[in-house]
Structures are given as structure tokens and as C-alpha cells.
Amino acid sequence: MNFSKEEILARANSVSKNTLMETLNIEMVDVGEDYLIAKMPVNERVHQPDGVLHGGATAALAESVGSFAAHIFIDTEKYFVRGLEITANHLKSVTSGTIYAKATFIHRGRTTQLFDIRVTDEEDKLVSYCKLSTIALPKAK
């Protein structure tokens, strides 16, 4: 990483303005050499009609943290990142609090990346297990 942890998190959170990430209150909160962690509050904005966390909101959190992680570790002057596929296995219901998603590299190729994304609750219990594949494509000159 060429920037400090604080600079990376500030940059990631600043580009979320007027996006789905802002709508869902997704915030990047920690970064390391091969991972990125985001959090999202669980409230009525992300509930299903019966009051539990919507799987689509969980998938949006997972894709957001994985895509941001891919951006952090590539040259964004030359490449842009797009998601190719996401899978989500929802294992535990959540009705309130905060959930955390940690994206860790499984494969860190020049063109494709694969992430293991574990979504946990405030007690570090697994809520969803996700995998995301992304692709880095050259920007038009």
C-alpha cells in the first residue's frame, strides 16, 4: 500500500457519497496488507418486511468491501474494477446492531481477483459467508 491506513479509509469513505454505500450507511473501518473491513448498521433501512436483515443488503455490503479492496491494491490510474460474480450463504438472522464484512484475498492476480468475505455480527458470529470475483480492466486512453 502506498498510502497510510487513515488515507485509504478516508478516500474509500469519501467516494461513497451519493451512492448505494451511503444509502446503506456502509463505512470502511480497517485495512491491512491483504484485507479490508467495512461495517453496516442493521435497522429498518436494511430489513425485510418481517424485521430481519435483508440478504440483498448483506450482499451489497460484501460486494462493496470486496470491490473497494480490489481498488486499493491496483493502479487506479491505469485500471478500473468490476465485479464478475458474488455468492452469499446466509447463515444467521440479525435484527439490529452492526454487521462487519472482512474481504481477504484468495487470489490476487493482475487481471482477476477472488475474495473471501466473512460477514459477522457484533459478537463475531458468522452471519453470511460470501465470495466475490472481480476483474481489473484497462482504462481507455
N, C-alpha and C positions, 0 to 999 in steps of 0.2 A: 504494500500500500504506500502510495506517495504522499498521502495526507494523514493528519492526525485523526484519531478516533473521533474527536469532537467535530472536526471539519467535515468528515464523512457523514456523520449523523445529521449535522446542521444542513448540509447540502441535500441529503436524501429527504429530509423533512420539509425543506423549503420548496422543492419541486412538486410536492403533493398538493399544493394549493389548487382549489377548483377542480379536483379530481375525485374519483371514487375513494381513494385513500382518505381524503379529507372528509368526505361524506360519512365514512365508516369510522372515523377517528383513529385510523391506523397510524402508529408512530414507530419509527425506527429507534431502538433504545440501546443497542450494543453491537459492536462489530469486533471481529478478530481476524487473524490471518486467513482463516478458511470458513468463516461463518458470519451471519448477520441475524440479529434478533429484532422482531417487531412485536408490538402489543396492540390489542384492540379491546375496548370496553364491551362487555356483554350487557345490553339493555334493550329496551323496546325497539330501538332502531334496527337491531340485527336479529330480532326474534322471529320465529314462525308464529302463526296465529295462536298456537297453544302455549306460547310463552317460553320456548326453549330456543337456544342458539340455532339459527338457520345454517344448514350445511353450505349454502352458496356464499354466505358471508365468511365462513371459515375458509372456503376455497379461495375467496378473494384475498383474504389475509395471507394465505400460503403463497399464492401467485405473486402478490405484491412483494413479499420479503424475498422470494427466490429471484424475481426479476431484478430487484434492486441489488441483490448480491452479485448477480451476473454483471450488472453495470459497473459496480465498484472495482471489479477485477479485470476489466478490459479497457482498452484505449478508446474512450467515448468520442475522441476527435475523429477517429477513423471508422468506428463501428457503432451500430445500434443493435439492441437486443429485442427479440420477440419470443414469446412463449410458444412452444410447439405442442406440449401435452401436459396435462395435470391430472393426477389421480388423487382421490381423497377417500380414506376409510375413516368414517366417523364412529368413534368407539365409546364416547361418554357424552351424556347430555349436560349442558350448562345453562343455567337460567340467569345468572348475574355474576358480577365481578369483572375480572380481566383475564383474557387469554393471551398467551405468548406463542409466537412461531419462531423456531430457530431453523434457518436454512443452512445446511452444511453441504459442501461439495462431495459428491460421489465420483464425478468425472469432471475434470476441468480442462477440456480441450480448447483448441484455438477457435473452432467453429461451433461445436456443440458443448453444452454443459448439462450436467444432471445433478439435481439437488435432492437430498433427503430433508424433509421438512416435518418436524415434530411440533404439533400444537398441544400445549399443555395449559392447565388451569393454574390458579394461584398457589396450589399445593403441589405443583409439579407433576400432577397426574395427567397421563396421556388422554387427550380429548380426540384428536384426529392424527392419523399418520398419512402424509402426503408425499408424492414425488412429482417433481417438475423438471421437464426438459426445456432448454432454451437454445436459441441459435443466435450467433453473432454474425451480422451481415454487414458488408462494407457500405459506407455511406456513398451516395453519388458524388462525383467530383464536380 
